[in-house]
Amino acid sequence: MLRALLAALALGFAAGAGADDPSQVVAPAPQATPQPATKAASAKPAAKASAKKTAKPVRPAWIDLTPEQRQILAPLQDDWENLDRGRRLKWVGIAKRYPKMKPEEQARVQRRMHDWASLTPEQRRQARESYKNMIAKTPPSQRKKLREQWAEYQALPPEERQSLEREEKQRR
């Protein structure tokens, strides 16, 4: 059970699931209210359309990344323009820490990034939902315990983590 939870947490954290981040939750679009037909009202849609064309792109754009960051984050290049700012910043943070990681950790990050990038948008949505649902169903006291277990897992030497990962894969 512990290993399964750790595996789920590892996927959620490594993939940037952001289930605890309320900014990652998509709110339903507000309902439009009917407007009387006036010259001012008819001019608004045109203004909105032109505003959308001139909207600022989400930063950092792929071109804004350093060559080293682009090399590290290469598995995400095709999806970069579809990521929101928070996710982009999270990946940039990982790229900044990457050079200080041990080779085993770098390989793991690359493998997971590649695995995540290979998922379809629907599979990613399902993974995020699954993670979110698992956390939401967990009582607050258990969430604290999970955070502690996650910290313990992160403190393990890379060899032990890889051993646990192999065991988990064999059980699936």
N, C-alpha and C positions, 0 to 999 in steps of 0.2 A: 504494500500500500504506500509506504513512504517513498519507495523508488518511483512508483507511478506518479505520485504527486510531484516529486522532484523533477521527473521528466517533463511533466506538464508545465511546471514552473519554468524550467529551462527553455522550453519552446516559447513560452509566452514572453519571458524576459529577453531572450536572444532575438526573437523576431520583432521586438518592439511592439508588442501587442497593445500596450497602453490601456489595459482594461481598468486600471484604477484612475486614469486620467479623465476627468469629466469632459475635457476639451475634445476627446476622441469620440465621444458619443454624438451621433448625428441626430439633431432635433428635427421633428417633422417641419416641413415648410409651412409658414403661416398662410392661412386662407386669404385670398384676395377679396377685398370688399368692392362692390360695384361702385363706380364713379359716374357722376353725371357727365354727359358728353358736352364738354366745353373745349374751347381752343386750348386752354392751359392743360387740361387733362389729355387731350390728344397729342400734345407736344411731349408729354412725359415719356411715353414709350420710346420715342426717337432719342430722347436724351439718355434714357437708360441703356439703349442699344449702343450708343456711341461711347458711354461710360464703360461698358463691358469690353469694347474693343481696345480702350486705352487703359484698362486695369493693369496694375503693376504685376509682373510675374512673381511667383513665389520664390523667395530667396532662401538659401543659396541655390542658384541654378547650377547645373552640372558644370558649365564653363567657369563658374566662380570657384570651383574646387581646385586645390593645388594638384599638380600632376601626381604626387604621391597619394593624395586622397582619392583621386579618380582611379588609380591603379588598385588600391585596397577595396574600393567600393564598386569595382567593375561589374560584379554580378547584378548590381542594382541599376546600371545605367539605363536599360530599356524602360524601367519603371520610374525613374527619378522624377520625371515631369508630372507624374500622377501622385506623388507623395505630398502630403501637406507639410507645412513648415516644421511642425513639431517632430514629425518622423525624420525629416531631413536633418534636423539639428541633432537628433539622437544618433543617427548613423555617422554624422560628422564627428561627434564625440567619440564614437567607437573607433573611427579612423585615426583620431588623435592619440588614443591610447594604444592602438595596434602596434606601433614600433617598439613599445616597451614590453609587450607580451612575449612570453616564451614561445618558441616555435610550435609546440603542441597546441597552445592556446590560439595562435594565429591560424593554424590549420583548422581548428574547430570552428573559429569565427567564419573563415572562408567557406567551410563545408555548410554551415548553417545558413549563411547568407545565400549561397547557391541554392540550397534546398528551398528557402523561402522564396527566392526569385523564380524558381521553377513552378511554384504553386499558381494556380489560376486565381483570379480575383475572388471567385466564389469560394475556393478552398481557403484562401486567406481570411475571408469574412467568417467562414465557418470556424476556423481555428480561433479567431478573436472572440467570437460568440461563445464557443465552448469554454475558453479560458475565463471569460467574463462570467458565464453562468456558474462555473465551478467555484470561482471566488465569491460570487454573490450568495451561493448556497452554503458557504462555509461560515460558521458562527465567528463573531469577532475574536473570541479567545483562540479559536483554532487558526484564524488568519495570522495572529501574532506568532503562534507556534510554527506555522509554515514559513513566516519571514525568518524566524530563528533557524529553522532547518535549512532554508535557502542560504543563509549566511554561513552555516556550517559546511554545506556542500561547496560553496565558493571558496572556503578556506582549505579544502582538501587539495593535496598535491595533484597536478594534472594526471599523473598515472592512475591514481585512485578514481578520479572522475571518469577517465576513459574506461576503466574497468567496470564501473557502475553502468556506464552507457552501453557497453558491450553486453552486460548481463541483461539490461532492460530490452535491448534489441532482440536477444535470443528468446526472451519470454514472450515476445509479440508474435 
